[in-house]
Amino acid sequence: MNYVVFGGSRGIGATVVDRLMNEGHSIWVVSRSGEAPLGAQSIIWDALSDESIAGLPDTIDGVVYAPGSINLKPFRGLKLEEFRADFELNAMGAVKALQACLPAMKTAGKASVVLFSTVAVQSGMSFHASIAMAKGAIEGLTRSLAAEWAPQIRVNAIAPSLVNTELAGRLLSTPEKIEASGKRHPLQRVGEPKDIAAAVEFLLGEGSDWMTGQIVSIDGGLGSLR
């Protein structure tokens, strides 16, 4: 299978790439840095730009859009530029990625898309106004495209809680912070990239073949348990 992973050079995206490569799939990693593991194709592209994406395969069986941001501030402290930046990266970046990949997904005859939301969209959390707004758009996009592209292309999204990645480094910079964040979750720990990557692999594969338009919560129980 040919899979394109946007944001596949770090964090959850990199773990997804490793899992898919271990299964023998062909992987194209799209990132600003151009970093990719040995055996994967590298495409340099900035989600904040309007440049076309060169080097995509002619046939695409699955797309993962993993770039994201964590910008937690009181609403009164958020500038309009920050709202725009979060929306451009998280929502408009996904739009541009999917528009670029759509012809090759149609060529494949059957394909799957995995996007990323956040637990904060459905739960409502203080200081999450900017990122929750951007990821809320992803949830709307997920359901709209799932309806429009069925039955040929499936579209689902994952809504994680805090995951121990470089992106969350400021929030998880010490063992004490990791422990305190973990205790907020019913399962008493923060997420690890492998927790999310396993779900991405499932959503791309045949095991989820009768599943589309879903927002899958993988959040240690934070979003639904008290």
N, CA and C atoms as a LAMMPS dump frame, in Angstrom:
ITEM: TIMESTEP
0
ITEM: NUMBER OF ATOMS
678
ITEM: BOX BOUNDS ff ff ff
-5.0000000000000000e+02 5.0000000000000000e+02
-5.0000000000000000e+02 5.0000000000000000e+02
-5.0000000000000000e+02 5.0000000000000000e+02
ITEM: ATOMS id mol type element x y z
1 1 1 N 0.837 -1.199 0
2 1 2 C 0 0 0
3 1 3 C 0.877 1.255 0
4 2 1 N 0.391 2.295 -0.625
5 2 2 C 1.069 3.584 -0.633
6 2 3 C 0.397 4.522 0.371
7 3 1 N 1.138 4.948 1.381
8 3 2 C 0.598 5.839 2.391
9 3 3 C 1.4 7.138 2.422
10 4 1 N 0.696 8.255 2.565
11 4 2 C 1.328 9.571 2.689
12 4 3 C 1.058 10.086 4.093
13 5 1 N 2.129 10.383 4.825
14 5 2 C 2.007 10.848 6.205
15 5 3 C 2.537 12.274 6.287
16 6 1 N 1.635 13.216 6.472
17 6 2 C 2.021 14.61 6.666
18 6 3 C 2.42 14.791 8.131
19 7 1 N 3.56 15.436 8.365
20 7 2 C 4.076 15.558 9.72
21 7 3 C 4.66 14.247 10.21
22 8 1 N 5.221 13.482 9.299
23 8 2 C 5.737 12.16 9.644
24 8 3 C 7.177 12.119 10.098
25 9 1 N 7.777 13.283 10.331
26 9 2 C 9.184 13.303 10.739
27 9 3 C 9.369 13.317 12.248
28 10 1 N 8.29 13.599 13.007
29 10 2 C 8.407 13.7 14.458
30 10 3 C 7.137 13.2 15.14
31 11 1 N 7.27 12.943 16.43
32 11 2 C 6.124 12.676 17.283
33 11 3 C 5.259 11.524 16.823
34 12 1 N 3.952 11.718 16.907
35 12 2 C 3.004 10.671 16.53
36 12 3 C 3.194 10.275 15.074
37 13 1 N 3.375 11.268 14.21
38 13 2 C 3.553 10.974 12.792
39 13 3 C 4.725 10.057 12.526
40 14 1 N 5.848 10.28 13.199
41 14 2 C 7.029 9.431 13.01
42 14 3 C 6.765 8.009 13.484
43 15 1 N 6.027 7.871 14.569
44 15 2 C 5.696 6.539 15.071
45 15 3 C 4.761 5.817 14.105
46 16 1 N 3.834 6.556 13.509
47 16 2 C 2.966 5.982 12.477
48 16 3 C 3.795 5.474 11.308
49 17 1 N 4.74 6.28 10.858
50 17 2 C 5.603 5.889 9.75
51 17 3 C 6.352 4.601 10.073
52 18 1 N 6.918 4.51 11.263
53 18 2 C 7.658 3.305 11.663
54 18 3 C 6.764 2.071 11.62
55 19 1 N 5.545 2.195 12.152
56 19 2 C 4.625 1.051 12.172
57 19 3 C 4.271 0.611 10.751
58 20 1 N 3.974 1.56 9.905
59 20 2 C 3.577 1.225 8.538
60 20 3 C 4.739 0.633 7.742
61 21 1 N 5.926 1.166 7.953
62 21 2 C 7.087 0.616 7.254
63 21 3 C 7.392 -0.801 7.725
64 22 1 N 7.209 -1.056 9.011
65 22 2 C 7.44 -2.407 9.532
66 22 3 C 6.473 -3.422 8.94
67 23 1 N 5.332 -2.935 8.461
68 23 2 C 4.356 -3.816 7.811
69 23 3 C 4.61 -3.956 6.315
70 24 1 N 5.651 -3.292 5.832
71 24 2 C 6.039 -3.446 4.436
72 24 3 C 5.387 -2.49 3.456
73 25 1 N 4.726 -1.448 3.971
74 25 2 C 4.072 -0.489 3.083
75 25 3 C 5.075 0.532 2.532
76 26 1 N 4.714 1.161 1.439
77 26 2 C 5.515 2.245 0.868
78 26 3 C 5.029 3.566 1.455
79 27 1 N 5.974 4.361 1.969
80 27 2 C 5.612 5.558 2.723
81 27 3 C 6.241 6.804 2.113
82 28 1 N 5.425 7.845 2.013
83 28 2 C 5.895 9.177 1.644
84 28 3 C 5.718 10.074 2.865
85 29 1 N 6.813 10.641 3.359
86 29 2 C 6.775 11.515 4.528
87 29 3 C 6.83 12.961 4.06
88 30 1 N 5.801 13.735 4.396
89 30 2 C 5.748 15.139 4.008
90 30 3 C 5.971 15.989 5.258
91 31 1 N 7.001 16.843 5.206
92 31 2 C 7.325 17.668 6.376
93 31 3 C 8.106 18.892 5.95
94 32 1 N 8.207 19.851 6.866
95 32 2 C 9.016 21.036 6.586
96 32 3 C 10.506 20.705 6.578
97 33 1 N 10.902 19.753 7.418
98 33 2 C 12.323 19.454 7.58
99 33 3 C 12.877 18.556 6.483
100 34 1 N 12.017 17.765 5.873
101 34 2 C 12.484 16.808 4.882
102 34 3 C 13.066 15.544 5.481
103 35 1 N 12.976 15.41 6.806
104 35 2 C 13.508 14.215 7.462
105 35 3 C 12.576 13.031 7.238
106 36 1 N 13.183 11.871 6.974
107 36 2 C 12.408 10.649 6.786
108 36 3 C 13.316 9.461 7.053
109 37 1 N 12.789 8.367 7.592
110 37 2 C 13.615 7.188 7.846
111 37 3 C 14.072 6.539 6.549
112 38 1 N 15.126 5.773 6.626
113 38 2 C 15.659 5.051 5.47
114 38 3 C 14.568 4.154 4.894
115 39 1 N 14.353 4.276 3.601
116 39 2 C 13.344 3.466 2.945
117 39 3 C 12.06 4.209 2.65
118 40 1 N 11.869 5.374 3.277
119 40 2 C 10.68 6.198 3.006
120 40 3 C 11.048 7.324 2.043
121 41 1 N 10.091 7.765 1.262
122 41 2 C 10.29 8.9 0.37
123 41 3 C 10.031 10.194 1.139
124 42 1 N 10.861 11.194 0.895
125 42 2 C 10.732 12.461 1.61
126 42 3 C 10.234 13.557 0.676
127 43 1 N 9.25 14.313 1.157
128 43 2 C 8.738 15.468 0.428
129 43 3 C 8.79 16.672 1.37
130 44 1 N 9.419 17.734 0.932
131 44 2 C 9.489 18.949 1.736
132 44 3 C 8.313 19.857 1.374
133 45 1 N 7.521 20.195 2.381
134 45 2 C 6.355 21.07 2.165
135 45 3 C 5.964 21.693 3.492
136 46 1 N 5.615 22.96 3.454
137 46 2 C 5.178 23.691 4.636
138 46 3 C 3.665 23.859 4.573
139 47 1 N 2.966 23.34 5.58
140 47 2 C 1.505 23.402 5.6
141 47 3 C 0.982 24.833 5.65
142 48 1 N 1.808 25.779 6.044
143 48 2 C 1.391 27.176 6.106
144 48 3 C 1.537 27.896 4.772
145 49 1 N 2.131 27.22 3.795
146 49 2 C 2.31 27.827 2.478
147 49 3 C 1.188 27.393 1.547
148 50 1 N 1.067 28.09 0.427
149 50 2 C 0.101 27.708 -0.603
150 50 3 C 0.788 27.056 -1.798
151 51 1 N 2.029 26.635 -1.596
152 51 2 C 2.757 25.979 -2.679
153 51 3 C 2.194 24.586 -2.934
154 52 1 N 2.286 24.152 -4.179
155 52 2 C 1.834 22.808 -4.52
156 52 3 C 2.777 21.777 -3.915
157 53 1 N 2.298 20.558 -3.769
158 53 2 C 3.079 19.481 -3.156
159 53 3 C 3.622 18.598 -4.27
160 54 1 N 4.928 18.66 -4.491
161 54 2 C 5.553 17.898 -5.563
162 54 3 C 6.048 16.552 -5.051
163 55 1 N 5.92 15.527 -5.888
164 55 2 C 6.505 14.233 -5.556
165 55 3 C 5.56 13.221 -4.956
166 56 1 N 4.258 13.517 -4.91
167 56 2 C 3.294 12.549 -4.386
168 56 3 C 3.16 11.375 -5.352
169 57 1 N 2.87 10.189 -4.85
170 57 2 C 2.713 9.034 -5.739
171 57 3 C 1.447 9.151 -6.581
172 58 1 N 1.411 8.402 -7.677
173 58 2 C 0.251 8.444 -8.567
174 58 3 C -0.96 7.743 -7.964
175 59 1 N -0.703 6.805 -7.054
176 59 2 C -1.771 6.079 -6.378
177 59 3 C -1.549 6.187 -4.875
178 60 1 N -2.567 6.589 -4.136
179 60 2 C -2.46 6.75 -2.686
180 60 3 C -3.574 5.956 -2.018
181 61 1 N -3.189 5.021 -1.156
182 61 2 C -4.163 4.188 -0.452
183 61 3 C -4.581 4.778 0.89
184 62 1 N -3.803 5.699 1.423
185 62 2 C -4.157 6.299 2.703
186 62 3 C -3.373 7.56 2.96
187 63 1 N -4.012 8.509 3.65
188 63 2 C -3.384 9.783 4.006
189 63 3 C -3.566 10.025 5.491
190 64 1 N -2.491 10.434 6.152
191 64 2 C -2.532 10.834 7.559
192 64 3 C -2.059 12.277 7.642
193 65 1 N -2.864 13.153 8.244
194 65 2 C -2.437 14.533 8.437
195 65 3 C -2.205 14.749 9.926
196 66 1 N -0.922 14.769 10.322
197 66 2 C -0.566 14.803 11.739
198 66 3 C -0.036 16.127 12.268
199 67 1 N 0.286 17.137 11.445
200 67 2 C 0.769 18.397 12.016
201 67 3 C -0.244 18.994 12.988
202 68 1 N 0.257 19.621 14.037
203 68 2 C -0.639 20.22 15.015
204 68 3 C 0.081 21.233 15.868
205 69 1 N -0.665 21.848 16.781
206 69 2 C -0.097 22.861 17.663
207 69 3 C -0.744 22.743 19.037
208 70 1 N -0.039 23.225 20.044
209 70 2 C -0.59 23.3 21.395
210 70 3 C -0.356 24.732 21.878
211 71 1 N -1.388 25.538 21.799
212 71 2 C -1.286 26.958 22.143
213 71 3 C -2.32 27.246 23.224
214 72 1 N -1.921 27.06 24.484
215 72 2 C -2.86 27.161 25.595
216 72 3 C -2.684 28.499 26.309
217 73 1 N -3.697 29.348 26.186
218 73 2 C -3.674 30.672 26.821
219 73 3 C -5.099 31.078 27.179
220 74 1 N -5.237 31.975 28.162
221 74 2 C -6.568 32.562 28.395
222 74 3 C -7.043 33.278 27.133
223 75 1 N -8.342 33.275 26.903
224 75 2 C -8.896 33.894 25.702
225 75 3 C -8.451 35.353 25.569
226 76 1 N -8.428 36.066 26.685
227 76 2 C -8.071 37.491 26.62
228 76 3 C -6.623 37.699 26.192
229 77 1 N -5.788 36.672 26.342
230 77 2 C -4.387 36.796 25.98
231 77 3 C -4.053 36.311 24.581
232 78 1 N -5.041 35.748 23.888
233 78 2 C -4.805 35.238 22.54
234 78 3 C -4.971 36.356 21.516
235 79 1 N -3.962 36.523 20.683
236 79 2 C -4.033 37.524 19.623
237 79 3 C -4.689 36.906 18.386
238 80 1 N -5.24 37.759 17.549
239 80 2 C -5.881 37.275 16.333
240 80 3 C -4.911 36.488 15.461
241 81 1 N -3.651 36.907 15.472
242 81 2 C -2.66 36.191 14.667
243 81 3 C -2.486 34.753 15.149
244 82 1 N -2.638 34.536 16.457
245 82 2 C -2.498 33.187 16.989
246 82 3 C -3.672 32.307 16.593
247 83 1 N -4.882 32.866 16.619
248 83 2 C -6.042 32.122 16.13
249 83 3 C -5.847 31.736 14.668
250 84 1 N -5.385 32.693 13.877
251 84 2 C -5.19 32.436 12.447
252 84 3 C -4.119 31.374 12.223
253 85 1 N -3.023 31.462 12.97
254 85 2 C -1.931 30.508 12.795
255 85 3 C -2.371 29.088 13.149
256 86 1 N -3.09 28.932 14.262
257 86 2 C -3.58 27.61 14.649
258 86 3 C -4.552 27.061 13.607
259 87 1 N -5.432 27.923 13.103
260 87 2 C -6.405 27.471 12.111
261 87 3 C -5.722 27.107 10.796
262 88 1 N -4.74 27.9 10.399
263 88 2 C -4.03 27.625 9.143
264 88 3 C -3.297 26.289 9.204
265 89 1 N -2.601 26.034 10.306
266 89 2 C -1.827 24.8 10.416
267 89 3 C -2.728 23.572 10.547
268 90 1 N -3.677 23.641 11.444
269 90 2 C -4.476 22.463 11.767
270 90 3 C -5.587 22.19 10.754
271 91 1 N -6.318 23.216 10.369
272 91 2 C -7.482 23.021 9.501
273 91 3 C -7.159 23.248 8.028
274 92 1 N -6.651 24.431 7.69
275 92 2 C -6.382 24.712 6.285
276 92 3 C -5.24 23.85 5.743
277 93 1 N -4.281 23.512 6.595
278 93 2 C -3.218 22.598 6.162
279 93 3 C -3.789 21.252 5.748
280 94 1 N -4.751 20.76 6.514
281 94 2 C -5.4 19.494 6.168
282 94 3 C -6.16 19.614 4.855
283 95 1 N -6.851 20.732 4.662
284 95 2 C -7.575 20.959 3.412
285 95 3 C -6.62 20.909 2.226
286 96 1 N -5.51 21.627 2.326
287 96 2 C -4.55 21.66 1.22
288 96 3 C -3.947 20.284 0.968
289 97 1 N -3.641 19.556 2.034
290 97 2 C -3.077 18.218 1.883
291 97 3 C -4.053 17.282 1.18
292 98 1 N -5.311 17.325 1.586
293 98 2 C -6.299 16.418 1.01
294 98 3 C -6.641 16.796 -0.427
295 99 1 N -6.687 18.078 -0.723
296 99 2 C -6.921 18.471 -2.111
297 99 3 C -5.805 17.972 -3.018
298 100 1 N -4.576 18.012 -2.523
299 100 2 C -3.444 17.54 -3.318
300 100 3 C -3.476 16.029 -3.518
301 101 1 N -3.948 15.299 -2.51
302 101 2 C -3.911 13.839 -2.555
303 101 3 C -5.152 13.213 -3.18
304 102 1 N -6.222 13.968 -3.322
305 102 2 C -7.499 13.397 -3.758
306 102 3 C -7.417 12.671 -5.101
307 103 1 N -6.802 13.243 -6.144
308 103 2 C -6.77 12.511 -7.417
309 103 3 C -6.114 11.135 -7.297
310 104 1 N -5.023 11.048 -6.548
311 104 2 C -4.331 9.768 -6.4
312 104 3 C -5.111 8.801 -5.523
313 105 1 N -5.908 9.311 -4.57
314 105 2 C -6.768 8.429 -3.779
315 105 3 C -7.896 7.874 -4.644
316 106 1 N -8.418 8.691 -5.557
317 106 2 C -9.445 8.204 -6.47
318 106 3 C -8.882 7.128 -7.398
319 107 1 N -7.637 7.317 -7.806
320 107 2 C -6.984 6.331 -8.666
321 107 3 C -6.849 4.99 -7.956
322 108 1 N -6.622 5.042 -6.647
323 108 2 C -6.464 3.807 -5.877
324 108 3 C -7.754 2.991 -5.85
325 109 1 N -8.884 3.63 -6.055
326 109 2 C -10.16 2.936 -6.049
327 109 3 C -10.768 2.804 -4.669
328 110 1 N -9.922 2.765 -3.666
329 110 2 C -10.369 2.63 -2.276
330 110 3 C -9.257 3.191 -1.402
331 111 1 N -9.594 4.125 -0.518
332 111 2 C -8.558 4.771 0.29
333 111 3 C -9.125 5.175 1.64
334 112 1 N -8.226 5.539 2.558
335 112 2 C -8.625 5.938 3.9
336 112 3 C -7.834 7.163 4.326
337 113 1 N -8.52 8.088 5.012
338 113 2 C -7.905 9.311 5.526
339 113 3 C -8.041 9.32 7.039
340 114 1 N -6.958 9.705 7.726
341 114 2 C -6.988 9.867 9.177
342 114 3 C -6.538 11.282 9.522
343 115 1 N -7.409 12.02 10.199
344 115 2 C -7.107 13.379 10.652
345 115 3 C -7.014 13.385 12.173
346 116 1 N -6.642 14.539 12.738
347 116 2 C -6.485 14.644 14.183
348 116 3 C -7.278 15.807 14.756
349 117 1 N -8.112 15.5 15.748
350 117 2 C -8.805 16.497 16.543
351 117 3 C -8.14 16.539 17.921
352 118 1 N -8.907 16.862 18.962
353 118 2 C -8.403 16.869 20.329
354 118 3 C -9.558 16.635 21.286
355 119 1 N -9.259 16.069 22.433
356 119 2 C -10.278 15.843 23.462
357 119 3 C -10.962 17.142 23.866
358 120 1 N -10.283 18.267 23.688
359 120 2 C -10.822 19.558 24.129
360 120 3 C -12.011 20.042 23.305
361 121 1 N -12.213 19.493 22.113
362 121 2 C -13.341 19.933 21.296
363 121 3 C -14.661 19.524 21.925
364 122 1 N -14.792 18.261 22.292
365 122 2 C -16.045 17.763 22.839
366 122 3 C -16.163 17.995 24.345
367 123 1 N -15.04 18.104 25.036
368 123 2 C -15.085 18.229 26.495
369 123 3 C -15.212 19.672 26.968
370 124 1 N -14.611 20.597 26.272
371 124 2 C -14.605 21.984 26.728
372 124 3 C -13.61 22.174 27.843
373 125 1 N -12.476 22.784 27.546
374 125 2 C -11.405 22.956 28.526
375 125 3 C -10.928 24.39 28.531
376 126 1 N -10.661 24.908 29.697
377 126 2 C -10.147 26.269 29.819
378 126 3 C -8.831 26.415 29.063
379 127 1 N -8.613 27.583 28.506
380 127 2 C -7.374 27.967 27.829
381 127 3 C -7.155 27.244 26.497
382 128 1 N -8.175 26.555 25.987
383 128 2 C -8.048 25.814 24.74
384 128 3 C -8.816 26.465 23.584
385 129 1 N -9.195 27.73 23.694
386 129 2 C -10.093 28.33 22.702
387 129 3 C -9.548 28.241 21.28
388 130 1 N -8.28 28.566 21.102
389 130 2 C -7.725 28.618 19.751
390 130 3 C -7.594 27.233 19.138
391 131 1 N -6.99 26.312 19.868
392 131 2 C -6.776 24.976 19.307
393 131 3 C -8.09 24.217 19.187
394 132 1 N -9.003 24.402 20.143
395 132 2 C -10.298 23.71 20.056
396 132 3 C -11.11 24.224 18.871
397 133 1 N -11.013 25.512 18.575
398 133 2 C -11.709 26.058 17.419
399 133 3 C -11.167 25.44 16.136
400 134 1 N -9.839 25.366 16.028
401 134 2 C -9.218 24.803 14.824
402 134 3 C -9.544 23.324 14.669
403 135 1 N -9.454 22.584 15.768
404 135 2 C -9.722 21.146 15.697
405 135 3 C -11.215 20.857 15.558
406 136 1 N -12.063 21.762 16.059
407 136 2 C -13.489 21.62 15.812
408 136 3 C -13.779 21.647 14.316
409 137 1 N -13.044 22.484 13.588
410 137 2 C -13.184 22.518 12.136
411 137 3 C -12.781 21.187 11.52
412 138 1 N -11.763 20.545 12.084
413 138 2 C -11.347 19.222 11.595
414 138 3 C -12.469 18.205 11.77
415 139 1 N -13.178 18.262 12.885
416 139 2 C -14.273 17.313 13.099
417 139 3 C -15.39 17.54 12.079
418 140 1 N -15.686 18.794 11.778
419 140 2 C -16.676 19.082 10.745
420 140 3 C -16.215 18.622 9.375
421 141 1 N -14.947 18.848 9.079
422 141 2 C -14.375 18.414 7.805
423 141 3 C -14.421 16.898 7.679
424 142 1 N -14.109 16.213 8.768
425 142 2 C -14.119 14.749 8.763
426 142 3 C -15.482 14.21 8.36
427 143 1 N -16.524 14.702 8.991
428 143 2 C -17.864 14.193 8.71
429 143 3 C -18.344 14.608 7.316
430 144 1 N -18.041 15.821 6.916
431 144 2 C -18.471 16.291 5.6
432 144 3 C -17.822 15.491 4.477
433 145 1 N -16.505 15.289 4.567
434 145 2 C -15.819 14.548 3.516
435 145 3 C -16.17 13.068 3.545
436 146 1 N -16.412 12.528 4.744
437 146 2 C -16.822 11.123 4.823
438 146 3 C -18.116 10.912 4.056
439 147 1 N -19.04 11.865 4.172
440 147 2 C -20.304 11.764 3.448
441 147 3 C -20.097 11.966 1.95
442 148 1 N -19.281 12.947 1.598
443 148 2 C -19.095 13.292 0.189
444 148 3 C -18.29 12.239 -0.563
445 149 1 N -17.312 11.637 0.09
446 149 2 C -16.399 10.716 -0.589
447 149 3 C -16.788 9.246 -0.482
448 150 1 N -17.803 8.938 0.306
449 150 2 C -18.247 7.542 0.404
450 150 3 C -18.836 7.102 -0.949
451 151 1 N -18.677 5.835 -1.331
452 151 2 C -18.048 4.741 -0.574
453 151 3 C -16.571 4.534 -0.881
454 152 1 N -16.012 5.359 -1.769
455 152 2 C -14.661 5.099 -2.248
456 152 3 C -13.59 5.437 -1.218
457 153 1 N -13.754 6.555 -0.514
458 153 2 C -12.731 7.024 0.422
459 153 3 C -13.348 7.178 1.803
460 154 1 N -12.76 6.529 2.789
461 154 2 C -13.214 6.649 4.175
462 154 3 C -12.435 7.771 4.866
463 155 1 N -13.11 8.511 5.746
464 155 2 C -12.47 9.624 6.465
465 155 3 C -12.847 9.538 7.943
466 156 1 N -11.85 9.397 8.799
467 156 2 C -12.055 9.355 10.248
468 156 3 C -11.033 10.26 10.927
469 157 1 N -11.279 10.587 12.178
470 157 2 C -10.342 11.414 12.944
471 157 3 C -10.142 10.823 14.329
472 158 1 N -8.987 11.078 14.884
473 158 2 C -8.658 10.668 16.246
474 158 3 C -8.61 11.915 17.126
475 159 1 N -9.241 11.832 18.302
476 159 2 C -9.236 12.945 19.257
477 159 3 C -8.46 12.517 20.501
478 160 1 N -7.163 12.775 20.547
479 160 2 C -6.366 12.36 21.699
480 160 3 C -6.368 13.396 22.816
481 161 1 N -5.963 12.95 23.986
482 161 2 C -5.608 13.871 25.056
483 161 3 C -4.095 14.115 24.954
484 162 1 N -3.484 14.576 26.016
485 162 2 C -2.069 14.935 25.998
486 162 3 C -1.195 13.707 25.741
487 163 1 N -0.303 13.824 24.773
488 163 2 C 0.58 12.726 24.386
489 163 3 C 2.028 13.169 24.582
490 164 1 N 2.838 12.273 25.077
491 164 2 C 4.231 12.573 25.421
492 164 3 C 5.092 12.664 24.16
493 165 1 N 5.06 13.826 23.53
494 165 2 C 5.845 14.082 22.33
495 165 3 C 6.609 15.392 22.494
496 166 1 N 7.441 15.674 21.509
497 166 2 C 8.194 16.931 21.506
498 166 3 C 7.251 18.132 21.513
499 167 1 N 6.121 18.018 20.812
500 167 2 C 5.153 19.103 20.752
501 167 3 C 4.625 19.472 22.132
502 168 1 N 4.476 18.468 23.002
503 168 2 C 3.958 18.696 24.352
504 168 3 C 5.072 18.898 25.371
505 169 1 N 6.281 19.117 24.899
506 169 2 C 7.441 19.171 25.789
507 169 3 C 7.344 20.205 26.89
508 170 1 N 6.756 21.36 26.582
509 170 2 C 6.638 22.41 27.6
510 170 3 C 5.723 21.979 28.74
511 171 1 N 4.71 21.187 28.416
512 171 2 C 3.75 20.742 29.423
513 171 3 C 4.219 19.501 30.177
514 172 1 N 5.195 18.792 29.604
515 172 2 C 5.654 17.528 30.186
516 172 3 C 7.173 17.534 30.352
517 173 1 N 7.696 18.663 30.778
518 173 2 C 9.15 18.854 30.785
519 173 3 C 9.857 18.224 31.979
520 174 1 N 9.11 17.798 32.991
521 174 2 C 9.715 17.168 34.166
522 174 3 C 8.91 15.93 34.553
523 175 1 N 9.521 14.999 35.29
524 175 2 C 8.762 13.831 35.763
525 175 3 C 7.552 14.238 36.605
526 176 1 N 7.682 15.33 37.339
527 176 2 C 6.575 15.791 38.175
528 176 3 C 5.394 16.255 37.313
529 177 1 N 5.688 16.953 36.229
530 177 2 C 4.628 17.404 35.333
531 177 3 C 3.955 16.221 34.634
532 178 1 N 4.758 15.245 34.244
533 178 2 C 4.201 14.048 33.599
534 178 3 C 3.276 13.311 34.564
535 179 1 N 3.714 13.179 35.808
536 179 2 C 2.896 12.486 36.808
537 179 3 C 1.604 13.257 37.08
538 180 1 N 1.706 14.565 37.229
539 180 2 C 0.52 15.369 37.514
540 180 3 C -0.471 15.329 36.358
541 181 1 N 0.043 15.39 35.121
542 181 2 C -0.841 15.312 33.957
543 181 3 C -1.483 13.943 33.855
544 182 1 N -0.709 12.906 34.168
545 182 2 C -1.255 11.558 34.128
546 182 3 C -2.392 11.354 35.102
547 183 1 N -2.299 11.96 36.272
548 183 2 C -3.33 11.786 37.303
549 183 3 C -4.661 12.433 36.929
550 184 1 N -4.656 13.32 35.952
551 184 2 C -5.912 13.918 35.488
552 184 3 C -6.735 12.928 34.676
553 185 1 N -6.113 11.852 34.23
554 185 2 C -6.778 10.878 33.373
555 185 3 C -7.222 9.671 34.188
556 186 1 N -8.4 9.123 33.923
557 186 2 C -8.836 7.913 34.635
558 186 3 C -7.832 6.759 34.547
559 187 1 N -7.113 6.659 33.43
560 187 2 C -6.12 5.588 33.302
561 187 3 C -4.766 5.966 33.889
562 188 1 N -4.692 7.14 34.513
563 188 2 C -3.562 7.532 35.358
564 188 3 C -2.225 7.65 34.633
565 189 1 N -2.271 7.993 33.366
566 189 2 C -1.033 8.298 32.655
567 189 3 C -1.351 9.142 31.438
568 190 1 N -0.338 9.836 30.925
569 190 2 C -0.501 10.547 29.659
570 190 3 C -0.321 9.548 28.524
571 191 1 N -0.713 9.947 27.353
572 191 2 C -0.581 9.07 26.206
573 191 3 C 0.851 8.981 25.702
574 192 1 N 1.122 7.911 24.999
575 192 2 C 2.399 7.729 24.317
576 192 3 C 2.118 7.641 22.814
577 193 1 N 3.084 8.024 21.973
578 193 2 C 2.845 7.98 20.527
579 193 3 C 2.339 6.632 20.024
580 194 1 N 2.806 5.55 20.628
581 194 2 C 2.381 4.225 20.176
582 194 3 C 0.889 4.009 20.401
583 195 1 N 0.321 4.628 21.437
584 195 2 C -1.116 4.495 21.691
585 195 3 C -1.927 5.034 20.516
586 196 1 N -1.485 6.138 19.97
587 196 2 C -2.204 6.785 18.886
588 196 3 C -1.874 6.132 17.541
589 197 1 N -0.605 5.784 17.355
590 197 2 C -0.179 5.198 16.085
591 197 3 C -0.884 3.871 15.811
592 198 1 N -1.14 3.101 16.861
593 198 2 C -1.844 1.831 16.682
594 198 3 C -3.247 2.065 16.143
595 199 1 N -3.911 3.121 16.633
596 199 2 C -5.253 3.443 16.152
597 199 3 C -5.217 3.951 14.716
598 200 1 N -4.194 4.732 14.376
599 200 2 C -4.053 5.212 12.999
600 200 3 C -3.916 4.034 12.045
601 201 1 N -3.073 3.083 12.413
602 201 2 C -2.878 1.903 11.566
603 201 3 C -4.197 1.145 11.374
604 202 1 N -4.968 1.033 12.442
605 202 2 C -6.271 0.364 12.354
606 202 3 C -7.204 1.113 11.407
607 203 1 N -7.258 2.43 11.52
608 203 2 C -8.168 3.217 10.691
609 203 3 C -7.763 3.22 9.219
610 204 1 N -6.495 3.023 8.942
611 204 2 C -6.032 2.945 7.557
612 204 3 C -6.333 1.585 6.933
613 205 1 N -6.404 0.562 7.757
614 205 2 C -6.445 -0.804 7.256
615 205 3 C -7.831 -1.387 7.066
616 206 1 N -7.86 -2.652 6.643
617 206 2 C -9.109 -3.337 6.329
618 206 3 C -9.949 -3.618 7.572
619 207 1 N -9.327 -3.618 8.749
620 207 2 C -10.078 -3.881 9.97
621 207 3 C -11.137 -2.842 10.268
622 208 1 N -10.991 -1.655 9.69
623 208 2 C -11.975 -0.574 9.897
624 208 3 C -12.757 -0.286 8.625
625 209 1 N -12.88 -1.292 7.76
626 209 2 C -13.432 -1.106 6.422
627 209 3 C -14.891 -0.642 6.42
628 210 1 N -15.612 -0.85 7.531
629 210 2 C -17.023 -0.423 7.602
630 210 3 C -17.165 0.75 8.562
631 211 1 N -16.182 1.624 8.552
632 211 2 C -16.121 2.714 9.517
633 211 3 C -15.706 3.998 8.804
634 212 1 N -16.557 5.004 8.884
635 212 2 C -16.216 6.298 8.302
636 212 3 C -17.008 7.397 8.996
637 213 1 N -16.475 8.617 8.959
638 213 2 C -17.136 9.768 9.577
639 213 3 C -17.095 9.763 11.089
640 214 1 N -16.146 9.019 11.666
641 214 2 C -16.101 8.876 13.121
642 214 3 C -14.98 9.703 13.751
643 215 1 N -15.242 10.205 14.954
644 215 2 C -14.216 10.856 15.765
645 215 3 C -13.902 9.887 16.898
646 216 1 N -12.721 9.314 16.866
647 216 2 C -12.347 8.26 17.799
648 216 3 C -11.566 8.872 18.962
649 217 1 N -12.117 8.769 20.165
650 217 2 C -11.461 9.333 21.352
651 217 3 C -10.455 8.339 21.909
652 218 1 N -9.192 8.746 21.925
653 218 2 C -8.131 7.959 22.546
654 218 3 C -7.458 8.888 23.534
655 219 1 N -7.973 8.914 24.764
656 219 2 C -7.662 10.006 25.684
657 219 3 C -7.516 9.577 27.128
658 220 1 N -7.256 8.291 27.36
659 220 2 C -7.105 7.829 28.718
660 220 3 C -8.371 7.938 29.556
661 221 1 N -9.508 8.091 28.868
662 221 2 C -10.785 8.223 29.547
663 221 3 C -11.159 9.634 29.944
664 222 1 N -10.281 10.608 29.66
665 222 2 C -10.482 11.978 30.132
666 222 3 C -11.763 12.604 29.596
667 223 1 N -12.096 12.31 28.354
668 223 2 C -13.214 12.989 27.722
669 223 3 C -14.591 12.466 28.136
670 224 1 N -14.651 11.276 28.707
671 224 2 C -15.97 10.688 28.963
672 224 3 C -16.179 10.178 30.389
673 225 1 N -15.134 10.093 31.195
674 225 2 C -15.264 9.534 32.541
675 225 3 C -14.959 10.592 33.581
676 226 1 N -15.65 10.489 34.701
677 226 2 C -15.409 11.418 35.815
678 226 3 C -15.267 10.625 37.115
